[in-house]
Amino acid sequence: MAESKRMNRRTFIGNSSKFIAATAILPMGLSHPVFAKSPKTKLKIAMVGTGIRGTSTWGKELVEYYGDFVEMVGLCDSNYKRLEVAKKRIGTSAKTYEAKDFDLMIKETRPDSVIVTTTDSAHEKYIVRAMELGCNVISEKPIATEVDHCQRILDTEVRTGQKVDVTFNVRYMMESDAIKKIILSGDLGKIISIDFQEYLDVNHGASYYRRWHGKIKNSGSLLVHKASHHFDMVNWLLDAEPLEVKATGRLAYYGNNNSFRGRNCRTCTFQNKCKFYWDMTKSKNSMELYGKCEDVDGYFRDGCVWDNEIDSYDTSVVEVLYNNGTILNYSMNAFMPYEGQRISLTGEKGRLDVRIFARQPWKTDHSIELRLSKNFGDSITWGITPPKGGHGGADDKMKDMLLKPNQPDPLNKRAGSRAGILSSLIGIAARQSIETGEKIEVLKLIRFPKK
């Protein structure tokens, strides 16, 4: 090929410096809430769902680090024992209410916003009711697990004028930031296709099947609970909406795919035989928050991964066609010997390959490696290592955006109900496609209000 048609390596690297700069790490203290000016009036927060995510990320951390911005006024849960443990762990004087008294909590504590961290299938119930009672909502992902749940949330938001934020912390991760800026630079040109491979290892993957997540009635399947993060990430990166979904999936490893099973690990007679045996008694936090509270509702945090009632797919492939013509090929396996992701974006002008290492055997100087290759030029590679903190510091950045006033959002990372519902709908449509063998038209599932 003629030299004039090739990109000089020095020129390529010079033009690509903005990509590498996008991965620079600011000192952690600069984004810490104590360095920001406090608002005159604190945001009053109530929370429903006091499991580990609610108690830590949206409980203890808010009280410890966001006290200048928010006031925790109410806690609500279906398990009264867990509720009291959570209150103590959070370190709050907020009033506590059982789930049946949710309305009373809103009436007595008068929160500005309600944080919803319940079992996924209950999200819609509390989101809708909170808005009807005059509150905005911060919902953990997924926003909903069923089509009719999504519709009721949308309709209630329009009817009440209240707003829902969805906690897509993946948008705030360093690799997401870098990928978004590379797309916006135009150096890849139009994105033609994306390949996204999600690997969950036998520790992380199994943890879902020990808990309520392994039952579709609770989580909508991992294609809704877990993959909603990834579907939203792609929606956000492309600034596009899904049109069609075709999927294949099955429960190939967990559940009934074993010759023996028990109720839960602590009472199991196969402890010496099962490689997935987990001694929950060695986890003080798990025992206090779950083990000592299970007599109230019968929920076992160390449930058997071979439970015959498990039906959430552990092996799945999803194809999504977007309204801008891009095709997403997504796969997830939940019983791998290692963990991480491979994400590849193919554009008209080149390709970006991202490899994310998490508990993997390969030695690397960085936990995230990127390679940017031009069709008629060279490739450059670089690595980034996220800072410490929940999900590589993403949780803190997300909480800053949601809880601190007047936060800049140049990359549109704050996610509302439409974003939450579109990500859930891809997972719901994938589930429908697996069950029926049909291609599902996403936007025919729901009536969105006009923009």
C-alpha positions as CSV (number, residue, x, y, z in Angstrom):
1,M,0.0,0.0,0.0
2,A,1.3,3.5,-0.8
3,E,2.9,5.2,2.1
4,S,0.7,8.3,1.6
5,K,-2.3,6.3,2.5
6,R,-0.9,5.0,5.7
7,M,-0.9,6.8,9.0
8,N,2.6,7.6,10.3
9,R,3.1,5.9,13.7
10,R,4.3,9.1,15.4
11,T,1.3,11.0,14.0
12,F,-1.0,8.2,15.1
13,I,0.3,8.2,18.6
14,G,0.3,12.0,18.8
15,N,-3.3,12.2,17.7
16,S,-4.2,9.4,20.1
17,S,-2.8,11.2,23.2
18,K,-6.3,12.4,24.0
19,F,-7.4,8.8,24.4
20,I,-4.7,8.0,26.9
21,A,-5.3,11.3,28.7
22,A,-8.9,10.2,29.1
23,T,-7.7,7.4,31.5
24,A,-5.7,9.7,33.8
25,I,-6.5,9.3,37.5
26,L,-7.3,12.3,39.6
27,P,-6.3,12.1,43.2
28,M,-9.1,10.5,45.1
29,G,-9.4,13.3,47.6
30,L,-10.5,15.8,44.8
31,S,-13.8,14.0,44.4
32,H,-14.4,13.3,48.0
33,P,-17.5,15.1,49.4
34,V,-15.6,16.8,52.2
35,F,-13.9,19.0,49.6
36,A,-17.2,20.3,48.2
37,K,-19.3,23.1,49.5
38,S,-22.2,21.9,51.6
39,P,-25.7,22.8,50.5
40,K,-27.9,25.0,52.7
41,T,-30.5,22.3,52.9
42,K,-29.8,18.6,53.2
43,L,-31.5,16.1,51.0
44,K,-33.8,13.9,53.1
45,I,-33.4,10.2,52.2
46,A,-35.4,7.1,53.1
47,M,-34.4,3.7,52.0
48,V,-36.3,0.5,51.5
49,G,-34.3,-2.8,51.4
50,T,-31.5,-3.2,53.9
51,G,-29.4,-6.0,52.4
52,I,-25.7,-5.7,51.9
53,R,-25.9,-3.2,49.0
54,G,-28.4,-0.9,50.8
55,T,-26.6,-1.2,54.2
56,S,-23.1,-0.5,52.9
57,T,-23.1,1.6,49.7
58,W,-26.4,3.5,50.3
59,G,-26.4,3.3,54.1
60,K,-23.1,3.4,56.0
61,E,-21.2,5.2,53.3
62,L,-23.9,7.9,52.9
63,V,-23.9,8.5,56.7
64,E,-20.0,8.6,56.9
65,Y,-19.1,10.6,53.8
66,Y,-22.2,12.4,52.6
67,G,-23.5,13.8,55.9
68,D,-23.1,17.3,54.7
69,F,-25.4,16.7,51.8
70,V,-28.0,14.1,52.9
71,E,-29.9,13.1,56.0
72,M,-31.1,9.5,56.5
73,V,-34.6,9.8,57.9
74,G,-36.1,6.3,57.4
75,L,-35.3,2.6,56.9
76,C,-37.7,0.0,55.7
77,D,-37.4,-3.8,55.2
78,S,-39.6,-6.9,55.1
79,N,-37.4,-8.5,57.7
80,Y,-37.6,-6.7,61.1
81,K,-34.5,-8.3,62.5
82,R,-32.4,-7.4,59.5
83,L,-33.8,-3.9,59.7
84,E,-32.4,-3.4,63.2
85,V,-29.0,-4.9,62.3
86,A,-28.8,-2.6,59.3
87,K,-29.6,0.5,61.4
88,K,-26.8,-0.3,63.8
89,R,-24.3,-1.0,61.0
90,I,-25.2,2.1,59.1
91,G,-24.8,4.2,62.3
92,T,-28.0,6.2,61.9
93,S,-30.8,7.3,64.2
94,A,-33.3,7.1,61.4
95,K,-36.7,5.6,62.2
96,T,-37.3,2.0,61.1
97,Y,-40.4,0.6,59.5
98,E,-41.5,-2.8,58.3
99,A,-42.4,-3.2,54.6
100,K,-46.1,-3.1,55.4
101,D,-45.6,0.4,56.8
102,F,-43.9,1.9,53.8
103,D,-46.6,4.5,53.4
104,L,-46.4,5.4,57.0
105,M,-42.6,5.9,56.7
106,I,-43.1,8.4,53.9
107,K,-45.9,10.2,55.8
108,E,-43.9,10.5,59.0
109,T,-40.4,11.2,57.7
110,R,-41.3,13.2,54.6
111,P,-38.2,12.3,52.5
112,D,-37.2,14.1,49.3
113,S,-36.0,10.9,47.7
114,V,-36.4,7.1,48.4
115,I,-33.6,4.7,47.7
116,V,-34.8,1.3,46.5
117,T,-32.5,-1.6,47.1
118,T,-34.9,-4.5,47.5
119,T,-35.2,-7.7,45.7
120,D,-35.3,-6.8,42.0
121,S,-38.9,-8.0,41.4
122,A,-40.1,-5.6,44.2
123,H,-38.5,-2.5,42.7
124,E,-41.5,-1.4,40.7
125,K,-43.8,-1.6,43.7
126,Y,-41.8,0.8,45.8
127,I,-40.7,3.1,42.9
128,V,-44.3,3.7,41.9
129,R,-45.6,4.1,45.4
130,A,-42.8,6.5,46.4
131,M,-43.6,8.7,43.4
132,E,-47.3,8.6,44.2
133,L,-46.5,9.9,47.7
134,G,-44.5,12.8,46.3
135,C,-40.9,11.5,46.4
136,N,-38.2,11.2,43.8
137,V,-36.5,7.8,43.6
138,I,-33.0,6.4,43.3
139,S,-33.3,2.8,42.2
140,E,-30.6,0.1,42.1
141,K,-30.5,-1.6,38.8
142,P,-32.4,-3.2,37.3
143,I,-35.3,-0.7,37.5
144,A,-37.8,-3.5,36.8
145,T,-38.0,-7.1,35.8
146,E,-41.2,-7.3,33.8
147,V,-42.7,-5.3,30.9
148,D,-45.8,-4.2,32.9
149,H,-43.6,-3.1,35.7
150,C,-41.7,-0.8,33.3
151,Q,-44.9,0.6,31.9
152,R,-46.3,1.5,35.4
153,I,-43.1,3.2,36.3
154,L,-43.2,5.3,33.2
155,D,-46.9,6.2,33.5
156,T,-46.5,7.1,37.2
157,E,-43.5,9.3,36.5
158,V,-45.5,11.2,33.9
159,R,-48.6,11.4,36.1
160,T,-46.8,12.6,39.3
161,G,-44.0,14.7,37.8
162,Q,-41.5,12.9,40.1
163,K,-38.2,11.5,38.8
164,V,-36.3,8.3,38.9
165,D,-32.6,7.9,38.8
166,V,-31.0,4.4,38.2
167,T,-27.7,3.5,39.7
168,F,-25.7,2.4,36.6
169,N,-22.3,2.7,38.2
170,V,-20.6,1.0,35.1
171,R,-21.1,4.4,33.3
172,Y,-18.7,5.8,35.9
173,M,-15.9,3.2,35.5
174,M,-12.6,4.3,34.0
175,E,-12.8,2.0,31.1
176,S,-16.3,3.2,30.2
177,D,-15.1,6.8,30.3
178,A,-12.2,6.0,28.0
179,I,-14.3,4.1,25.5
180,K,-16.9,6.8,25.4
181,K,-14.3,9.5,24.7
182,I,-12.7,7.5,22.0
183,I,-16.1,7.0,20.3
184,L,-16.8,10.7,20.6
185,S,-13.4,11.6,19.1
186,G,-14.6,10.1,15.8
187,D,-11.4,8.1,15.2
188,L,-13.3,4.8,15.0
189,G,-15.9,6.3,12.7
190,K,-19.4,4.9,12.8
191,I,-19.6,1.9,15.2
192,I,-20.7,-1.1,13.1
193,S,-20.6,-3.8,15.7
194,I,-19.8,-4.6,19.4
195,D,-18.7,-7.9,20.8
196,F,-19.1,-8.1,24.6
197,Q,-18.1,-11.2,26.5
198,E,-18.8,-11.3,30.3
199,Y,-17.0,-13.9,32.4
200,L,-18.2,-14.7,35.9
201,D,-16.0,-17.1,37.8
202,V,-17.0,-20.0,40.0
203,N,-16.9,-17.7,43.1
204,H,-18.7,-14.7,41.8
205,G,-21.0,-16.6,39.5
206,A,-22.0,-19.1,42.2
207,S,-22.8,-16.3,44.6
208,Y,-25.8,-15.4,42.5
209,Y,-27.1,-18.9,42.6
210,R,-26.7,-19.2,46.4
211,R,-29.0,-16.1,46.7
212,W,-32.4,-15.1,45.4
213,H,-30.9,-14.0,42.1
214,G,-30.9,-17.6,40.8
215,K,-34.7,-17.6,40.5
216,I,-36.2,-15.7,37.6
217,K,-39.3,-14.7,39.7
218,N,-37.0,-12.7,41.9
219,S,-34.3,-11.3,39.5
220,G,-35.9,-11.6,36.1
221,S,-32.8,-13.8,35.3
222,L,-29.1,-12.7,35.2
223,L,-29.9,-11.2,31.8
224,V,-31.9,-8.6,33.7
225,H,-30.2,-8.4,37.0
226,K,-26.5,-8.6,35.9
227,A,-26.6,-7.8,32.2
228,S,-28.7,-4.7,32.6
229,H,-25.4,-3.0,33.6
230,H,-23.8,-4.1,30.3
231,F,-26.8,-3.4,28.1
232,D,-27.0,0.1,29.6
233,M,-23.3,0.6,29.0
234,V,-23.7,-0.2,25.3
235,N,-26.9,2.0,25.0
236,W,-25.0,4.9,26.6
237,L,-21.8,4.4,24.6
238,L,-23.8,4.4,21.3
239,D,-26.3,7.0,22.4
240,A,-28.8,4.6,20.6
241,E,-31.8,2.5,21.5
242,P,-32.4,-1.2,20.9
243,L,-34.9,-2.3,18.2
244,E,-34.7,-6.1,18.0
245,V,-33.4,-8.8,20.3
246,K,-32.7,-12.5,19.6
247,A,-31.2,-14.7,22.2
248,T,-30.3,-18.3,23.2
249,G,-29.7,-19.4,26.7
250,R,-30.0,-22.2,29.2
251,L,-29.3,-23.3,32.7
252,A,-26.3,-25.6,31.8
253,Y,-24.3,-25.8,35.1
254,Y,-26.2,-24.9,38.3
255,G,-29.6,-25.9,39.5
256,N,-30.7,-29.4,38.6
257,N,-27.4,-30.1,36.8
258,N,-26.0,-32.1,39.7
259,S,-26.7,-35.5,41.3
260,F,-27.0,-34.2,44.9
261,R,-28.2,-31.1,46.7
262,G,-29.2,-29.7,50.1
263,R,-31.2,-26.8,51.5
264,N,-28.3,-24.6,52.4
265,C,-24.6,-25.1,53.0
266,R,-24.7,-24.9,56.8
267,T,-27.1,-27.8,57.1
268,C,-25.9,-29.8,54.1
269,T,-24.8,-33.5,54.4
270,F,-22.6,-33.1,51.3
271,Q,-20.2,-30.5,52.7
272,N,-17.1,-32.6,52.2
273,K,-18.2,-33.6,48.7
274,C,-19.4,-30.3,47.2
275,K,-16.8,-27.9,45.8
276,F,-19.3,-25.0,46.2
277,Y,-19.6,-25.5,50.0
278,W,-19.3,-22.1,51.7
279,D,-18.9,-21.8,55.4
280,M,-21.0,-18.8,56.1
281,T,-20.3,-18.9,59.8
282,K,-16.8,-17.5,59.0
283,S,-18.4,-14.3,57.8
284,K,-19.5,-12.2,60.7
285,N,-21.2,-9.7,58.5
286,S,-23.2,-12.4,56.6
287,M,-24.2,-14.1,59.8
288,E,-25.4,-10.9,61.5
289,L,-27.3,-9.5,58.4
290,Y,-28.7,-12.8,57.1
291,G,-27.9,-15.9,59.2
292,K,-29.4,-14.6,62.5
293,C,-32.4,-13.1,60.6
294,E,-33.4,-16.0,58.5
295,D,-36.0,-17.3,60.9
296,V,-38.2,-14.3,60.1
297,D,-38.6,-15.0,56.3
298,G,-36.8,-18.3,55.6
299,Y,-34.2,-16.6,53.3
300,F,-30.9,-18.5,53.3
301,R,-27.9,-16.5,52.2
302,D,-25.9,-19.7,51.7
303,G,-28.6,-21.4,49.7
304,C,-27.7,-24.5,47.6
305,V,-26.4,-23.8,44.1
306,W,-28.0,-27.1,43.0
307,D,-31.5,-26.1,44.2
308,N,-34.0,-27.6,41.8
309,E,-36.0,-24.3,41.8
310,I,-33.0,-22.4,40.2
311,D,-34.0,-21.4,36.7
312,S,-31.9,-18.3,35.8
313,Y,-29.7,-19.0,32.7
314,D,-26.0,-19.4,33.5
315,T,-25.1,-19.6,29.8
316,S,-26.5,-17.1,27.3
317,V,-25.9,-15.3,24.0
318,V,-27.8,-12.2,23.0
319,E,-27.9,-10.3,19.7
320,V,-29.2,-6.7,19.7
321,L,-29.9,-4.5,16.6
322,Y,-29.9,-0.8,17.4
323,N,-31.7,2.1,15.7
324,N,-28.4,3.4,14.4
325,G,-27.6,0.1,12.7
326,T,-25.1,-1.1,15.2
327,I,-25.2,-4.8,16.1
328,L,-24.3,-6.0,19.6
329,N,-23.2,-9.6,20.2
330,Y,-23.3,-10.3,24.0
331,S,-22.5,-13.4,25.8
332,M,-22.4,-14.3,29.5
333,N,-21.1,-17.5,31.3
334,A,-21.4,-17.7,35.1
335,F,-19.1,-20.7,36.0
336,M,-15.8,-19.8,34.5
337,P,-12.3,-20.6,36.0
338,Y,-11.5,-16.8,35.8
339,E,-13.4,-13.5,35.7
340,G,-13.4,-10.5,33.5
341,Q,-14.6,-9.0,30.2
342,R,-13.6,-8.7,26.6
343,I,-15.2,-5.8,24.8
344,S,-14.5,-5.0,21.1
345,L,-15.9,-2.1,19.1
346,T,-15.5,-2.3,15.3
347,G,-15.9,0.9,13.4
348,E,-15.6,2.1,9.9
349,K,-12.1,3.4,10.6
350,G,-10.7,0.9,13.1
351,R,-11.2,-1.2,16.1
352,L,-11.0,-0.8,19.9
353,D,-10.3,-3.9,22.0
354,V,-10.7,-3.7,25.8
355,R,-9.7,-6.5,28.1
356,I,-10.7,-6.3,31.8
357,F,-8.8,-8.6,34.2
358,A,-10.5,-9.6,37.4
359,R,-9.1,-12.6,39.4
360,Q,-7.4,-13.9,36.2
361,P,-4.2,-16.0,36.1
362,W,-2.5,-13.9,33.5
363,K,0.2,-11.5,34.8
364,T,-0.4,-7.9,33.7
365,D,0.8,-4.5,34.8
366,H,-2.7,-3.1,34.6
367,S,-6.1,-4.4,35.4
368,I,-7.5,-3.0,32.2
369,E,-5.8,-3.1,28.8
370,L,-6.8,-1.2,25.7
371,R,-5.7,-1.6,22.1
372,L,-6.7,1.0,19.4
373,S,-6.1,-0.1,15.9
374,K,-6.6,1.9,12.7
375,N,-7.6,0.3,9.4
376,F,-4.7,1.9,7.5
377,G,-2.4,2.6,10.4
378,D,-0.7,1.1,13.4
379,S,-2.1,0.0,16.8
380,I,-1.4,1.5,20.2
381,T,-1.9,-0.2,23.5
382,W,-2.1,1.2,27.0
383,G,-3.3,0.1,30.4
384,I,-5.2,1.7,33.2
385,T,-5.6,0.7,36.8
386,P,-8.7,2.1,38.5
387,P,-8.4,3.6,42.0
388,K,-9.5,1.9,45.1
389,G,-13.2,2.1,46.2
390,G,-16.4,0.4,45.3
391,H,-16.4,-0.9,41.7
392,G,-13.1,0.9,41.0
393,G,-14.2,4.2,42.4
394,A,-17.3,4.3,40.2
395,D,-19.7,4.1,43.2
396,D,-18.2,7.3,44.7
397,K,-18.4,9.2,41.4
398,M,-22.0,8.0,40.9
399,K,-23.0,9.1,44.4
400,D,-21.4,12.5,43.9
401,M,-23.5,12.9,40.8
402,L,-26.8,11.9,42.5
403,L,-26.3,13.5,45.9
404,K,-24.2,16.6,45.5
405,P,-25.8,19.6,43.9
406,N,-24.8,21.2,40.6
407,Q,-22.6,18.4,39.3
408,P,-21.3,18.7,35.8
409,D,-22.3,15.8,33.5
410,P,-20.6,16.4,30.1
411,L,-20.8,12.7,29.1
412,N,-24.5,12.3,30.2
413,K,-23.7,9.6,32.8
414,R,-26.7,10.3,35.0
415,A,-29.4,7.7,34.0
416,G,-33.1,8.3,34.3
417,S,-36.1,6.0,33.9
418,R,-35.9,5.7,30.1
419,A,-32.3,4.5,30.3
420,G,-33.2,2.1,33.1
421,I,-36.2,0.7,31.3
422,L,-34.4,0.2,28.0
423,S,-31.6,-1.8,29.6
424,S,-34.2,-3.9,31.5
425,L,-36.2,-4.4,28.3
426,I,-33.2,-5.9,26.5
427,G,-32.9,-8.5,29.2
428,I,-36.6,-9.1,29.3
429,A,-36.8,-9.4,25.5
430,A,-33.8,-11.8,25.6
431,R,-35.7,-13.9,28.2
432,Q,-38.8,-13.9,26.0
433,S,-36.7,-14.8,23.0
434,I,-35.1,-17.8,24.8
435,E,-38.6,-19.0,25.9
436,T,-40.2,-18.6,22.5
437,G,-37.4,-18.9,20.0
438,E,-38.7,-15.7,18.4
439,K,-37.0,-12.3,17.6
440,I,-38.5,-9.7,19.9
441,E,-39.2,-6.1,18.8
442,V,-38.2,-4.1,21.9
443,L,-40.1,-0.8,21.4
444,K,-43.3,-2.7,20.8
445,L,-43.2,-4.0,24.3
446,I,-43.9,-0.5,25.9
447,R,-45.4,2.9,25.3
448,F,-42.8,5.6,25.9
449,P,-44.0,9.1,26.4
450,K,-43.0,11.5,23.6
451,K,-39.7,13.2,24.2
